[in-house]
Amino acid sequence: MKDTGRFRRALSDVNVPFLVLDVKWHRLFSIYGKTKDIAAQEAAFNRLLAEQAECGAQLKSLRGLKSTLLDNIVANMDGADEGKADSLERRRLKEDRRLIEKINEKMDIYEERLLDLPRLLREKNEDLMLSTMEYCYEKMRVNEREAEQISEWIRQMRIALKKKIIQKQDCVQNSREIYAFLHDIFGSQTLDLFDMEYEKSEAEETGEAGSHSQ
């Protein structure tokens, strides 16, 4: 598909569902299978989808850990204020604050990535949709050409069949005329004798043909 820009502009206001999650999308390729390009695009989309889930899980875990550390800080603050400068409470408080700073840095990274992933997923999904459309329309064009060829073959067969029917009718009519002339020339008694002999000869030939085929 050469000009994808106008298609993307047309899709800007359309909510295209995630194709890889749609059973019917997979069924489009049940006969011929997915092309290497489509399979690669699907794999790339799935990686982004997995990354989104992983970022969400990591962010949830970090929030839980941060909440625990904040509770620890609150619990150790009174002891740190009343104790010595190098007291255990002060050391724990300092360590918890250091860990919270690290957690905040990681959370910022995950949150920023989670803000960016929906756009990347939409772009990959649009790429996959355009590739799917190109694939399907090409298959439909091939099917249409093949259907036209079959239609032409059927038309030719119908013409040939009509000719064969006419030939058959001509053969039957010719045999009737021959028999009628023979009847007029030789009479019914003579023809009856030849009919019996002819039928006997036909039966013998049929029997011989059957025995040879066994």
Secondary structure, DSSP 8 states (H G I E B T S, - for coil): ----HHHHHHHTT-----GGG-HHHHHTTTTT---HHHHHHHHHHHHHHHHHHHHHHHHHHHHHHHHHHHHHHHHHHHHHHHS-TT-HHHHHHHHHHHHHHHHHHHHHHHHHHHHHHHHHHHHHHHHHHHHHHHHHHHHHHHHHHHHHHHHHHHHHHHHHHHHHHHHHHHHHHHHHHHHHHHHHHH-HHHHHHHHHHHHHHHHHHHHHHHHHH-
